[in-house]
Amino acid sequence: MGDWSFFGKMLLGMGLLLALMGLILLGMGKIFSIGRLPGDIYIQKGNFTFYFPLLSSLLLSLILTIVLNLIFRR
């Protein structure tokens, strides 16, 4: 059938990597609180709340574009 131990180790490694990335993102969320920037859309009426992080999304996209271009530049 094949060597299932390799597949198990690969899944375990991916799970640990995802858990580590999640912990990093949780920590960054507390340190770099970029939510609720002035360009974000926030509407609250009674029981209804609508939040669309427009400027936060644009800022994150710009930062990731710059970082990934620096990493993968040839």
matplotlib code that plots the C-alpha trace (Angstrom):
import matplotlib.pyplot as plt

x = [0.0, 2.8, 4.5, 1.8, 4.3, 5.6, 2.1, 1.4, 4.6, 3.8, 0.3, 1.7, 4.3, 1.7, -0.5, 2.3, 3.2, -0.4, -0.6, 2.6, 1.4, -1.9, -0.1, 2.1, -1.0, -2.7, 0.3, 0.6, -3.0, -2.4, 0.8, -0.1, -3.8, -4.5, -8.3, -10.6, -8.5, -10.1, -10.8, -12.6, -16.4, -18.3, -22.0, -24.0, -27.8, -29.6, -28.8, -27.1, -23.4, -21.6, -17.8, -15.8, -12.0, -11.4, -8.2, -6.9, -7.2, -5.5, -2.7, -2.2, -2.2, 0.4, 2.7, 2.4, 3.1, 6.2, 7.5, 6.8, 8.4, 11.5, 11.6, 10.9, 12.8, 15.0]
y = [0.0, 2.5, 4.1, 5.8, 7.0, 9.6, 10.9, 11.0, 13.0, 15.4, 16.1, 16.5, 18.9, 20.9, 21.0, 22.3, 24.9, 26.1, 26.2, 28.2, 30.6, 31.0, 31.9, 34.4, 36.1, 36.2, 37.8, 40.3, 41.2, 42.3, 44.2, 45.7, 46.6, 47.9, 47.5, 50.4, 52.8, 56.1, 54.7, 51.6, 51.5, 51.0, 51.3, 50.5, 50.9, 49.2, 45.5, 45.7, 46.2, 46.3, 46.6, 46.5, 47.0, 48.9, 50.8, 48.0, 45.6, 48.0, 48.6, 44.9, 44.3, 47.0, 45.6, 42.0, 43.1, 44.9, 42.1, 39.4, 41.4, 41.8, 38.1, 36.7, 39.4, 37.9]
z = [0.0, 0.7, 3.6, 5.7, 8.3, 5.9, 5.2, 8.9, 9.6, 6.8, 8.2, 11.7, 10.5, 8.6, 11.7, 13.9, 11.3, 11.1, 14.9, 15.1, 12.5, 14.4, 17.6, 15.8, 14.3, 17.6, 19.2, 16.3, 16.7, 20.2, 19.4, 16.1, 16.4, 12.9, 13.2, 13.3, 11.2, 10.0, 6.5, 7.8, 7.4, 10.7, 10.9, 14.1, 14.2, 17.1, 17.1, 13.7, 13.3, 10.0, 9.9, 6.7, 7.2, 3.9, 4.9, 7.0, 4.0, 1.7, 4.2, 4.7, 1.0, 0.4, 3.2, 1.9, -1.7, -0.7, 1.5, -1.0, -3.8, -1.7, -0.9, -4.4, -6.4, -9.1]

ax = plt.figure().add_subplot(projection="3d")
ax.plot(x, y, z, "-o")
ax.set_aspect("equal")
plt.show()
